[in-house]
């Protein structure tokens, strides 16, 4: 999640302000971060979408009981999540 936010924020003039907002949002929502070690992810998925998107999909799969949702602007990730039955929001 944080890597995806970084990709979106890194070229913005007000990056620090956006990161401050992100920190606050994490605190308010009590968001905890979970990681997916490389060796737990399907190698074909990593090869096709990269380790960041593969980790998002893997974490969502492992957390199905909590009904995770992935927010994305990436159409390929959107399709992969739909195929895997993962809830998501498409941002534009």
Backbone as CSV, one residue per row, in Angstrom:
resi,resn,N_x,N_y,N_z,CA_x,CA_y,CA_z,C_x,C_y,C_z
1,UNK,0.821,-1.187,0.000,0.000,0.000,0.000,0.870,1.259,0.000
2,UNK,1.831,1.286,0.865,2.677,2.472,0.978,3.489,2.671,-0.296
3,UNK,3.938,1.588,-0.912,4.701,1.711,-2.155,3.835,2.306,-3.252
4,UNK,2.588,1.940,-3.305,1.687,2.494,-4.312,1.418,3.975,-4.047
5,UNK,1.254,4.325,-2.800,1.064,5.742,-2.460,2.305,6.516,-2.883
6,UNK,3.470,5.957,-2.621,4.722,6.616,-2.997,4.786,6.860,-4.508
7,UNK,4.409,5.872,-5.303,4.420,6.056,-6.760,3.538,7.214,-7.192
8,UNK,2.448,7.412,-6.512,1.523,8.472,-6.864,2.019,9.831,-6.353
9,UNK,2.617,9.853,-5.172,2.999,11.091,-4.503,4.360,11.629,-4.940
10,UNK,5.270,10.765,-5.345,6.676,11.149,-5.503,6.921,12.316,-6.455
11,UNK,6.062,12.545,-7.408,6.284,13.631,-8.360,5.402,14.854,-8.087
12,UNK,4.727,14.854,-6.983,3.861,15.982,-6.630,4.666,17.049,-5.906
13,UNK,4.338,18.292,-6.160,5.029,19.393,-5.476,4.813,19.374,-3.976
14,UNK,3.633,19.007,-3.570,3.294,19.023,-2.144,3.391,17.629,-1.526
15,UNK,4.432,16.880,-1.905,4.588,15.499,-1.441,4.578,15.402,0.082
16,UNK,5.262,16.309,0.760,5.309,16.222,2.222,3.916,16.410,2.816
17,UNK,3.162,17.330,2.276,1.797,17.553,2.751,0.932,16.313,2.528
18,UNK,1.086,15.696,1.374,0.324,14.482,1.085,0.721,13.346,2.024
19,UNK,2.022,13.248,2.325,2.467,12.221,3.266,1.955,12.506,4.673
20,UNK,1.917,13.772,5.076,1.359,14.113,6.394,-0.090,13.652,6.477
21,UNK,-0.837,13.908,5.419,-2.243,13.487,5.375,-2.339,11.951,5.456
22,UNK,-1.454,11.263,4.749,-1.443,9.802,4.767,-1.138,9.275,6.163
23,UNK,-0.132,9.855,6.811,0.202,9.444,8.190,-1.016,9.615,9.102
24,UNK,-1.647,10.764,8.996,-2.808,11.045,9.846,-3.940,10.058,9.555
25,UNK,-4.168,9.789,8.287,-5.220,8.850,7.913,-4.937,7.461,8.471
26,UNK,-3.682,7.021,8.411,-3.312,5.733,8.983,-3.590,5.722,10.483
27,UNK,-3.248,6.815,11.164,-3.480,6.884,12.621,-4.971,6.848,12.946
28,UNK,-5.738,7.679,12.273,-7.174,7.791,12.554,-7.895,6.471,12.276
29,UNK,-7.574,5.863,11.172,-8.235,4.610,10.789,-7.604,3.389,11.458
30,UNK,-6.530,3.630,12.196,-5.799,2.545,12.850,-5.395,1.467,11.850
31,UNK,-4.866,1.921,10.727,-4.421,1.007,9.680,-3.098,0.379,10.089
32,UNK,-3.052,-0.907,10.024,-1.802,-1.611,10.262,-1.325,-2.173,8.932
33,UNK,-0.026,-2.218,8.777,0.539,-2.726,7.541,0.900,-4.192,7.696
34,UNK,0.642,-4.918,6.653,0.961,-6.335,6.594,1.835,-6.525,5.367
35,UNK,2.824,-7.383,5.477,3.693,-7.631,4.330,3.513,-9.066,3.835
36,UNK,3.822,-9.247,2.573,3.816,-10.586,1.982,5.242,-10.874,1.531
37,UNK,5.942,-11.747,2.221,7.297,-12.082,1.796,7.306,-12.653,0.374
38,UNK,8.334,-12.340,-0.351,8.443,-12.773,-1.749,8.185,-14.266,-1.913
39,UNK,8.750,-15.072,-1.046,8.639,-16.524,-1.205,7.230,-17.053,-0.949
40,UNK,6.327,-16.234,-0.435,4.943,-16.669,-0.232,4.071,-16.355,-1.442
41,UNK,4.619,-15.599,-2.387,3.831,-15.167,-3.540,4.065,-16.071,-4.741
42,UNK,3.032,-16.232,-5.538,3.112,-17.016,-6.761,4.088,-16.362,-7.736
43,UNK,5.079,-17.109,-8.196,6.121,-16.555,-9.055,5.561,-16.046,-10.388
44,UNK,4.544,-16.713,-10.920,3.948,-16.257,-12.175,3.269,-14.906,-11.994
45,UNK,2.615,-14.732,-10.856,1.963,-13.455,-10.574,3.002,-12.352,-10.402
46,UNK,4.071,-12.630,-9.668,5.145,-11.641,-9.477,5.747,-11.259,-10.828
47,UNK,5.981,-12.253,-11.678,6.585,-11.992,-12.985,5.668,-11.161,-13.882
48,UNK,4.367,-11.332,-13.738,3.454,-10.615,-14.633,3.045,-9.233,-14.141
49,UNK,2.897,-9.045,-12.816,2.422,-7.739,-12.326,3.424,-7.028,-11.437
50,UNK,4.495,-7.710,-11.058,5.498,-7.115,-10.180,5.226,-7.435,-8.727
51,UNK,6.231,-7.245,-7.886,6.114,-7.648,-6.488,5.137,-6.803,-5.668
52,UNK,4.979,-5.532,-6.004,4.063,-4.691,-5.215,2.620,-5.132,-5.426
53,UNK,2.197,-5.222,-6.688,0.819,-5.643,-6.954,0.578,-7.082,-6.513
54,UNK,1.568,-7.949,-6.727,1.424,-9.341,-6.289,1.243,-9.411,-4.775
55,UNK,1.974,-8.573,-4.047,1.843,-8.595,-2.584,0.469,-8.085,-2.152
56,UNK,-0.067,-7.090,-2.854,-1.415,-6.611,-2.525,-2.438,-7.722,-2.705
57,UNK,-2.332,-8.428,-3.813,-3.260,-9.531,-4.086,-3.088,-10.641,-3.056
58,UNK,-1.860,-11.002,-2.737,-1.598,-12.071,-1.764,-2.126,-11.704,-0.380
59,UNK,-1.885,-10.489,0.056,-2.373,-10.055,1.376,-3.899,-10.072,1.401
60,UNK,-4.522,-9.611,0.334,-5.993,-9.629,0.265,-6.518,-11.061,0.320
61,UNK,-5.856,-11.960,-0.376,-6.266,-13.379,-0.342,-6.158,-13.949,1.070
62,UNK,-5.063,-13.627,1.760,-4.840,-14.152,3.107,-5.790,-13.537,4.131
63,UNK,-6.367,-12.401,3.796,-7.199,-11.651,4.743,-8.673,-11.659,4.355
64,UNK,-9.121,-12.628,3.604,-10.498,-12.637,3.083,-11.551,-12.453,4.176
65,UNK,-11.331,-13.031,5.348,-12.315,-12.912,6.435,-12.542,-11.464,6.846
66,UNK,-11.534,-10.631,6.681,-11.634,-9.220,7.070,-12.191,-8.356,5.941
67,UNK,-12.520,-8.983,4.816,-13.071,-8.294,3.647,-12.208,-7.107,3.213
68,UNK,-10.968,-7.365,2.869,-10.080,-6.275,2.453,-10.531,-5.671,1.132
69,UNK,-10.148,-4.442,0.915,-10.426,-3.770,-0.350,-9.139,-3.126,-0.831
70,UNK,-8.917,-3.184,-2.114,-7.749,-2.558,-2.718,-8.226,-1.354,-3.516
71,UNK,-7.597,-0.216,-3.269,-7.880,0.986,-4.045,-6.776,1.138,-5.076
72,UNK,-7.136,1.347,-6.325,-6.118,1.402,-7.361,-6.512,2.315,-8.521
73,UNK,-5.502,2.757,-9.235,-5.714,3.465,-10.499,-5.204,2.604,-11.656
74,UNK,-4.750,1.414,-11.348,-4.121,0.511,-12.306,-5.152,-0.459,-12.876
75,UNK,-5.423,-0.338,-14.180,-6.430,-1.190,-14.809,-6.063,-2.670,-14.785
76,UNK,-4.770,-2.987,-14.919,-4.351,-4.389,-14.888,-4.592,-4.986,-13.502
77,UNK,-4.250,-4.230,-12.453,-4.507,-4.702,-11.095,-6.004,-4.843,-10.859
78,UNK,-6.774,-3.920,-11.386,-8.229,-3.979,-11.283,-8.747,-5.305,-11.835
79,UNK,-8.274,-5.675,-13.012,-8.697,-6.926,-13.633,-8.273,-8.145,-12.831
80,UNK,-7.051,-8.124,-12.323,-6.554,-9.252,-11.521,-7.379,-9.413,-10.250
81,UNK,-7.699,-8.296,-9.604,-8.494,-8.356,-8.371,-9.897,-8.873,-8.661
82,UNK,-10.497,-8.394,-9.745,-11.818,-8.898,-10.127,-11.783,-10.404,-10.345
83,UNK,-10.761,-10.880,-11.038,-10.623,-12.312,-11.307,-10.447,-13.117,-10.022
84,UNK,-9.774,-12.523,-9.049,-9.517,-13.214,-7.779,-10.655,-13.033,-6.777
85,UNK,-11.688,-12.263,-7.148,-12.811,-12.046,-6.236,-12.491,-11.116,-5.083
86,UNK,-11.560,-10.194,-5.298,-11.131,-9.240,-4.261,-11.878,-7.928,-4.469
87,UNK,-12.463,-7.394,-3.404,-13.148,-6.110,-3.488,-12.140,-5.016,-3.787
88,UNK,-12.540,-4.060,-4.581,-11.630,-2.954,-4.873,-12.390,-1.713,-5.251
89,UNK,-11.667,-0.618,-5.215,-12.173,0.661,-5.664,-11.242,1.163,-6.745
90,UNK,-11.817,1.606,-7.854,-10.994,2.111,-8.954,-10.980,3.630,-8.875
91,UNK,-9.807,4.177,-8.675,-9.641,5.631,-8.573,-9.223,6.161,-9.928
92,UNK,-9.626,7.378,-10.229,-9.178,7.958,-11.501,-8.599,9.329,-11.279
